[in-house]
Amino acid sequence: MAISTALLLGGVATAQKIAFEEYNLDNGMHVILHQDNSAPVVITSVMYHVGSKDENPNKTGFAHFFEHLLFEGTKNIKRGEWFNIVTANGGVNNANTSDDRTYYYEVFPSNNLELALWMESERLMHPVINQIGVDTQKEVIKEEKNSRYDNQPYGKIIQAVKENLFTDHPYRWTTIGSTEHLNSAKLEDFKAFNEKFYIPNNAVLVVAGDFEQKQAKEWIQNYFGPIKKGAAIKKETFVEKPITETIKATHIDPNIQIPMLVAAYRTPSMKTRDARVLDFISSYLSDGKSSKLYKKIVDDQKKALQIGAVGFNEEDYGMYILYGLPMANFTSKDLLQEIDEEIIKIQTELISEKDYQKLLNQFENQYVNQNSNVEGIAENLAKYYLLYGDINLINTEIDIYHSITREEIRAVAKKYLNPNQRLILDYIPSPEKNEN
């Protein structure tokens, strides 16, 4: 097993450099170790390179479903006992799913590292996928979808944006997927998904915190080493045609009373320099109450109840979504006009040196905060390895942000944030609500 140790290079003076060791097991599982003995806590996490984009278009929601299903039990952990074992041993655990990956983790007192490694190896080697577990989690997912999306005011914004912004790429559906697809799926479909994607050579294991490296490596080999390597996964490439004309769409939400303006831009892969420049632009325009759009449209002009943005930085493409709630006597069109004026300023003028330094400080603080605890470090190590293909970005990505110039900010705004390259979504109440 070839071993490489990260050099403590790059980054900013105020940030603690993250030391790590990485190696591969014979079955293809990548292992990353980060030792931090400052507190008696250890994090064990596994990130699988499977998300909603890896699903069959007619069987969506599987990746998120497995985030739930794989807590049902294993050959050696009885159904319903997973969380009891964790809490009885002073731990907490959770999981989450994105379009690109699924992430599981446990936080234990450091004397329970072996337990955590055994549990995660059980999830991978001996999951019990049966009809009672599938049926139980279908009801859980149905309730989650109803409460967080279907019946939540403005709960379907992301769904509406994705289905209009993407035509060919699997990003066109949401992570939670379709209830109908899950209901129609057979037990064999779930077993096949597990067999294809939940394999050691499609995963990275991270151990971070207070542990002894020699002992940890022995346990990792004992518990994960015997797991058989899976068949190589062929990842399909989906390329979207450039947006050259404004996409106009309407979505009716019966749960709202105030219409919402949504302007969404398709952006490049999070691995690109342009995506990082767009992070700067997003922060400048719409990050918090001190941003240009909030101060102008909400504070000064009082044309909107709220102005904001959400950025989705993902493996293949990203999305930059601006949204606003107009005040009475103003419309979504009024808000869009004000937004476009600020975008044009960025495209034609250099932002001030003061604003530029503010951005640098914001991103430096974010960088430090993201790596300020061992839980954040564990997830970042997994993410940079699995999705970016460069684990040492945990130490050097901040240098990329520091190298971005005001001229680049202007150029990237010109490249991506044009009216003919976006979706304008009218997110509106039901007609009967407008009549009341």
C-alpha positions as CSV (number, residue, x, y, z in Angstrom):
1,M,0.0,0.0,0.0
2,A,1.6,3.2,-1.1
3,I,1.5,5.9,1.5
4,S,1.8,9.7,1.0
5,T,1.8,12.3,3.8
6,A,0.6,15.8,3.1
7,L,3.1,18.6,3.4
8,L,2.1,21.6,5.5
9,L,2.2,24.1,2.6
10,G,0.1,27.0,1.4
11,G,-2.9,28.6,3.1
12,V,-3.1,31.8,5.1
13,A,-1.0,32.7,8.1
14,T,-4.0,32.6,10.5
15,A,-5.1,29.1,9.4
16,Q,-3.9,26.0,11.0
17,K,-2.5,23.6,8.3
18,I,-4.2,20.3,8.2
19,A,-1.8,17.3,8.3
20,F,-3.1,14.0,6.9
21,E,-1.9,10.6,5.7
22,E,-3.6,8.7,2.9
23,Y,-3.3,5.3,1.5
24,N,-5.4,2.6,-0.4
25,L,-6.5,-0.8,0.8
26,D,-6.1,-3.6,-1.6
27,N,-9.8,-3.6,-2.3
28,G,-9.5,0.0,-3.6
29,M,-11.0,1.8,-0.6
30,H,-9.1,5.1,0.0
31,V,-8.2,5.9,3.6
32,I,-7.3,9.3,5.1
33,L,-6.1,9.8,8.6
34,H,-5.9,13.1,10.4
35,Q,-4.6,13.0,14.0
36,D,-5.6,15.7,16.5
37,N,-5.1,14.8,20.1
38,S,-6.4,18.1,21.5
39,A,-9.7,16.6,22.6
40,P,-10.7,13.0,23.4
41,V,-13.0,12.7,20.4
42,V,-12.7,10.8,17.1
43,I,-14.7,11.0,13.9
44,T,-15.2,8.0,11.6
45,S,-16.8,8.8,8.3
46,V,-17.3,7.2,4.9
47,M,-18.2,9.2,1.8
48,Y,-19.5,7.2,-1.2
49,H,-19.2,8.6,-4.7
50,V,-22.9,8.2,-5.4
51,G,-25.6,10.9,-5.4
52,S,-28.8,11.6,-7.2
53,K,-27.0,12.2,-10.5
54,D,-26.1,8.5,-10.6
55,E,-29.7,7.4,-10.6
56,N,-31.8,6.0,-13.4
57,P,-34.2,8.8,-14.6
58,N,-37.1,6.5,-14.0
59,K,-35.9,5.5,-10.6
60,T,-35.0,8.7,-8.8
61,G,-34.5,9.2,-5.1
62,F,-32.5,6.1,-4.6
63,A,-29.3,7.7,-3.3
64,H,-31.2,9.7,-0.6
65,F,-33.3,6.6,0.1
66,F,-30.1,4.7,0.9
67,E,-29.0,7.4,3.3
68,H,-32.0,6.2,5.4
69,L,-32.1,2.6,4.5
70,L,-28.6,1.8,5.6
71,F,-29.4,2.6,9.2
72,E,-32.0,-0.2,9.2
73,G,-29.5,-2.8,10.4
74,T,-26.9,-5.3,9.3
75,K,-26.2,-9.0,9.6
76,N,-24.7,-8.3,13.1
77,I,-26.7,-5.2,14.1
78,K,-30.3,-5.9,14.7
79,R,-33.0,-3.8,13.1
80,G,-33.6,-0.6,15.1
81,E,-30.4,-1.1,17.1
82,W,-28.0,1.2,15.2
83,F,-28.8,4.4,17.0
84,N,-29.1,2.7,20.4
85,I,-25.6,1.4,20.1
86,V,-24.3,4.8,19.1
87,T,-26.0,6.7,22.0
88,A,-25.2,4.0,24.5
89,N,-21.5,4.5,23.8
90,G,-21.6,8.3,24.1
91,G,-21.7,9.0,20.3
92,V,-23.7,10.8,17.7
93,N,-24.1,10.0,14.1
94,N,-25.8,11.2,10.9
95,A,-25.7,11.1,7.1
96,N,-26.6,13.3,4.2
97,T,-26.9,13.1,0.5
98,S,-26.2,15.5,-2.4
99,D,-26.4,15.3,-6.1
100,D,-22.8,14.0,-6.1
101,R,-22.2,11.9,-3.0
102,T,-23.5,10.3,0.2
103,Y,-21.8,10.8,3.5
104,Y,-22.1,8.9,6.8
105,Y,-20.3,9.7,10.0
106,E,-20.0,8.9,13.7
107,V,-18.6,11.1,16.5
108,F,-17.4,9.0,19.5
109,P,-15.3,9.4,22.5
110,S,-11.8,8.3,21.3
111,N,-11.9,5.0,23.1
112,N,-14.7,3.9,20.8
113,L,-12.9,4.1,17.5
114,E,-12.9,0.4,17.0
115,L,-16.7,0.3,17.5
116,A,-17.2,3.0,14.9
117,L,-15.0,1.3,12.3
118,W,-16.8,-2.0,12.9
119,M,-20.2,-0.3,12.4
120,E,-19.2,1.4,9.2
121,S,-17.7,-1.8,7.9
122,E,-20.9,-3.6,8.8
123,R,-22.9,-1.0,6.8
124,L,-20.7,-1.8,3.8
125,M,-20.2,-5.5,4.1
126,H,-23.4,-6.8,5.7
127,P,-26.4,-4.5,5.1
128,V,-29.8,-6.1,5.5
129,I,-31.9,-4.9,2.6
130,N,-35.4,-6.5,3.0
131,Q,-39.0,-5.6,2.3
132,I,-39.8,-4.5,5.8
133,G,-36.9,-2.0,5.8
134,V,-37.8,-0.7,2.4
135,D,-41.4,-0.3,3.3
136,T,-40.5,1.5,6.5
137,Q,-38.2,4.0,4.9
138,K,-40.7,4.7,2.1
139,E,-43.0,6.1,4.7
140,V,-40.2,8.1,6.3
141,I,-39.3,9.6,2.9
142,K,-42.9,10.3,2.1
143,E,-43.3,12.3,5.3
144,E,-40.0,14.1,4.7
145,K,-41.1,15.1,1.2
146,N,-44.5,16.3,2.4
147,S,-43.2,18.4,5.2
148,R,-40.0,19.8,3.7
149,Y,-41.0,20.2,0.1
150,D,-44.6,19.6,-1.0
151,N,-46.3,21.5,1.9
152,Q,-43.5,23.9,2.8
153,P,-44.0,27.5,1.5
154,Y,-41.5,28.0,-1.3
155,G,-40.5,24.4,-0.8
156,K,-40.2,23.6,-4.5
157,I,-38.0,26.4,-5.7
158,I,-35.0,24.2,-6.3
159,Q,-37.1,21.6,-8.0
160,A,-38.5,24.2,-10.4
161,V,-35.1,25.7,-11.1
162,K,-33.4,22.4,-11.8
163,E,-36.0,21.1,-14.1
164,N,-35.8,24.2,-16.2
165,L,-32.0,24.9,-16.0
166,F,-31.0,21.3,-17.0
167,T,-32.2,19.4,-20.0
168,D,-29.9,16.4,-20.3
169,H,-27.9,16.2,-17.1
170,P,-29.3,14.2,-14.1
171,Y,-29.1,17.4,-12.0
172,R,-32.5,18.1,-13.5
173,W,-34.2,16.2,-10.7
174,T,-34.0,16.8,-7.0
175,T,-32.1,14.6,-4.5
176,I,-35.3,13.5,-2.7
177,G,-36.5,12.2,-6.1
178,S,-40.0,10.9,-7.0
179,T,-42.3,9.2,-4.5
180,E,-43.8,7.4,-7.4
181,H,-40.5,6.0,-8.5
182,L,-39.7,4.7,-5.0
183,N,-43.2,3.2,-4.6
184,S,-42.9,1.4,-7.9
185,A,-39.4,0.1,-7.3
186,K,-38.9,-3.6,-6.4
187,L,-36.7,-5.0,-3.7
188,E,-34.3,-6.2,-6.4
189,D,-33.9,-2.6,-7.6
190,F,-32.6,-1.5,-4.2
191,K,-30.3,-4.5,-3.9
192,A,-28.9,-3.8,-7.3
193,F,-28.2,-0.2,-6.4
194,N,-26.4,-1.3,-3.3
195,E,-24.3,-3.8,-5.1
196,K,-23.3,-1.3,-7.7
197,F,-22.4,1.7,-5.7
198,Y,-21.8,0.6,-2.1
199,I,-18.4,-0.9,-2.7
200,P,-15.0,-0.1,-1.2
201,N,-13.5,1.1,-4.4
202,N,-16.3,3.8,-4.6
203,A,-15.6,5.2,-1.2
204,V,-13.2,7.1,1.0
205,L,-12.8,6.4,4.8
206,V,-11.7,9.2,7.0
207,V,-10.6,8.9,10.6
208,A,-10.0,12.2,12.3
209,G,-9.3,13.2,15.9
210,D,-7.7,11.6,18.9
211,F,-6.4,8.1,18.0
212,E,-3.2,6.1,17.8
213,Q,-2.3,5.6,14.1
214,K,-0.7,2.2,14.3
215,Q,-3.7,0.8,16.1
216,A,-6.2,2.6,13.8
217,K,-4.5,1.1,10.7
218,E,-4.7,-2.4,12.2
219,W,-8.4,-2.0,12.9
220,I,-9.1,-0.5,9.4
221,Q,-7.3,-3.5,7.8
222,N,-9.2,-6.0,10.0
223,Y,-12.6,-4.6,9.4
224,F,-12.5,-3.1,5.9
225,G,-9.7,-5.1,4.3
226,P,-11.8,-8.3,3.9
227,I,-14.5,-6.5,2.0
228,K,-14.5,-7.5,-1.7
229,K,-13.7,-5.0,-4.4
230,G,-16.7,-4.2,-6.5
231,A,-17.0,-4.0,-10.3
232,A,-15.6,-0.7,-11.7
233,I,-18.3,1.9,-12.0
234,K,-18.4,3.6,-15.4
235,K,-19.5,7.2,-14.8
236,E,-21.5,8.7,-17.7
237,T,-20.7,12.3,-18.9
238,F,-23.6,14.6,-19.5
239,V,-23.0,17.9,-21.3
240,E,-25.5,20.6,-21.3
241,K,-25.8,22.9,-24.3
242,P,-25.1,26.6,-23.4
243,I,-28.1,28.7,-22.6
244,T,-28.3,31.4,-25.2
245,E,-31.8,32.7,-24.7
246,T,-33.6,33.6,-21.5
247,I,-35.6,30.7,-20.2
248,K,-39.0,31.8,-18.8
249,A,-41.0,29.6,-16.6
250,T,-43.8,29.8,-14.0
251,H,-44.4,27.6,-11.0
252,I,-47.6,27.8,-8.9
253,D,-47.1,27.1,-5.2
254,P,-50.4,26.7,-3.3
255,N,-48.6,27.2,0.0
256,I,-47.6,30.9,-0.5
257,Q,-49.3,34.3,-0.7
258,I,-46.5,36.5,-1.9
259,P,-45.0,35.8,-5.3
260,M,-41.2,35.3,-5.5
261,L,-38.8,36.4,-8.2
262,V,-36.2,33.7,-9.0
263,A,-33.3,34.4,-11.4
264,A,-31.0,31.4,-11.9
265,Y,-27.8,31.0,-13.8
266,R,-26.0,27.7,-14.7
267,T,-22.4,27.9,-13.6
268,P,-19.4,25.7,-14.2
269,S,-18.0,22.8,-12.1
270,M,-16.9,23.7,-8.6
271,K,-13.5,22.4,-9.5
272,T,-12.9,25.4,-11.9
273,R,-11.4,28.7,-11.1
274,D,-14.4,30.5,-12.6
275,A,-16.6,28.8,-10.0
276,R,-14.5,30.3,-7.2
277,V,-14.7,33.7,-8.8
278,L,-18.5,33.4,-8.9
279,D,-18.4,32.6,-5.2
280,F,-16.8,36.0,-4.7
281,I,-19.5,37.6,-6.9
282,S,-22.3,35.9,-5.1
283,S,-20.9,37.0,-1.7
284,Y,-20.5,40.6,-3.0
285,L,-24.0,40.8,-4.4
286,S,-26.1,38.8,-2.0
287,D,-24.4,37.4,1.1
288,G,-26.2,38.8,4.1
289,K,-27.6,42.2,5.1
290,S,-24.4,44.0,4.2
291,S,-24.4,42.8,0.6
292,K,-25.0,45.2,-2.3
293,L,-28.5,43.9,-3.2
294,Y,-29.8,43.8,0.3
295,K,-28.7,47.3,1.3
296,K,-30.0,48.7,-2.0
297,I,-33.3,46.9,-2.5
298,V,-34.4,46.1,1.0
299,D,-32.8,48.8,3.3
300,D,-32.6,51.8,1.0
301,Q,-35.4,51.5,-1.6
302,K,-37.7,49.2,0.5
303,K,-38.8,47.5,-2.6
304,A,-38.4,44.0,-1.2
305,L,-39.1,42.1,2.0
306,Q,-36.2,39.9,1.3
307,I,-33.4,39.5,-1.3
308,G,-30.9,36.7,-1.2
309,A,-29.1,34.0,-3.1
310,V,-28.1,30.4,-2.8
311,G,-25.2,28.9,-4.7
312,F,-24.9,25.2,-5.5
313,N,-21.3,24.3,-6.2
314,E,-21.3,20.8,-7.6
315,E,-19.1,18.3,-9.4
316,D,-20.3,18.8,-13.0
317,Y,-22.2,22.1,-13.0
318,G,-23.3,24.6,-10.4
319,M,-26.3,27.0,-10.0
320,Y,-26.4,30.5,-8.8
321,I,-30.0,31.4,-7.7
322,L,-31.1,34.9,-6.8
323,Y,-34.5,35.4,-5.3
324,G,-36.6,38.2,-4.0
325,L,-40.0,38.9,-2.3
326,P,-41.4,42.2,-3.6
327,M,-43.1,44.6,-1.2
328,A,-46.7,45.7,-1.8
329,N,-46.9,48.1,-4.8
330,F,-43.8,46.5,-6.4
331,T,-43.4,43.6,-8.7
332,S,-40.9,40.9,-9.5
333,K,-40.0,42.9,-12.6
334,D,-39.1,45.8,-10.4
335,L,-36.7,43.7,-8.4
336,L,-35.1,42.1,-11.5
337,Q,-34.4,45.6,-12.9
338,E,-32.6,46.6,-9.7
339,I,-30.6,43.3,-9.6
340,D,-29.6,43.7,-13.2
341,E,-28.3,47.2,-12.6
342,E,-25.9,45.9,-9.9
343,I,-24.8,43.0,-12.2
344,I,-24.0,45.5,-15.0
345,K,-21.9,47.5,-12.5
346,I,-19.8,44.5,-11.8
347,Q,-19.5,43.7,-15.5
348,T,-18.4,47.2,-16.4
349,E,-16.6,48.5,-13.3
350,L,-14.0,47.2,-10.9
351,I,-15.3,46.7,-7.5
352,S,-13.7,49.0,-4.9
353,E,-10.5,48.0,-3.2
354,K,-12.4,48.2,0.1
355,D,-15.1,45.8,-1.1
356,Y,-12.4,43.5,-2.5
357,Q,-10.5,43.4,0.8
358,K,-13.8,42.7,2.6
359,L,-14.3,39.7,0.3
360,L,-10.8,38.3,1.0
361,N,-11.5,38.7,4.7
362,Q,-14.9,36.9,4.5
363,F,-13.4,33.9,2.6
364,E,-10.4,33.7,4.9
365,N,-12.8,33.6,7.9
366,Q,-15.0,31.0,6.2
367,Y,-11.9,28.9,5.5
368,V,-10.7,29.0,9.0
369,N,-14.2,28.3,10.4
370,Q,-14.7,25.3,8.2
371,N,-11.5,23.7,9.5
372,S,-11.9,24.9,13.1
373,N,-13.3,21.5,14.3
374,V,-12.4,17.9,13.6
375,E,-15.9,17.2,12.2
376,G,-15.5,19.9,9.5
377,I,-12.0,18.7,8.7
378,A,-13.1,15.1,8.3
379,E,-15.8,16.0,5.8
380,N,-13.5,18.4,3.9
381,L,-10.8,15.7,3.6
382,A,-13.3,13.3,2.1
383,K,-14.8,15.9,-0.2
384,Y,-11.6,17.2,-1.6
385,Y,-10.4,13.7,-2.3
386,L,-13.5,12.2,-3.7
387,L,-15.1,15.2,-5.6
388,Y,-12.1,17.4,-6.4
389,G,-9.4,14.9,-6.9
390,D,-7.0,17.0,-4.9
391,I,-7.0,16.3,-1.2
392,N,-4.5,19.0,-0.4
393,L,-7.0,21.7,-1.4
394,I,-7.9,21.6,2.2
395,N,-4.7,23.5,2.7
396,T,-4.4,25.4,-0.6
397,E,-7.8,26.4,-1.9
398,I,-7.7,29.6,0.1
399,D,-4.6,30.5,-1.9
400,I,-6.8,30.3,-5.1
401,Y,-9.2,32.7,-3.6
402,H,-6.4,35.1,-2.6
403,S,-5.1,35.1,-6.2
404,I,-8.4,36.2,-7.7
405,T,-8.2,39.8,-9.0
406,R,-10.8,42.5,-9.3
407,E,-10.3,42.3,-13.1
408,E,-11.2,38.6,-13.0
409,I,-14.4,39.3,-11.1
410,R,-15.4,41.7,-13.8
411,A,-14.5,39.3,-16.6
412,V,-16.4,36.3,-15.0
413,A,-19.5,38.4,-14.4
414,K,-19.4,39.3,-18.1
415,K,-19.0,35.7,-19.0
416,Y,-21.8,34.1,-17.0
417,L,-24.3,36.6,-15.7
418,N,-26.1,37.8,-18.8
419,P,-29.8,38.0,-19.3
420,N,-29.7,35.6,-22.3
421,Q,-28.0,32.9,-20.1
422,R,-30.4,32.6,-17.3
423,L,-33.8,31.3,-16.1
424,I,-36.4,33.8,-15.0
425,L,-38.9,31.9,-12.8
426,D,-42.1,33.4,-11.7
427,Y,-42.9,31.5,-8.5
428,I,-46.4,32.5,-7.7
429,P,-49.4,31.7,-5.5
430,S,-52.4,29.8,-6.7
431,P,-54.8,32.0,-8.7
432,E,-57.5,31.8,-6.1
433,K,-55.1,33.3,-3.5
434,N,-54.5,36.3,-5.7
435,E,-58.3,36.8,-5.8
436,N,-58.7,36.9,-2.0
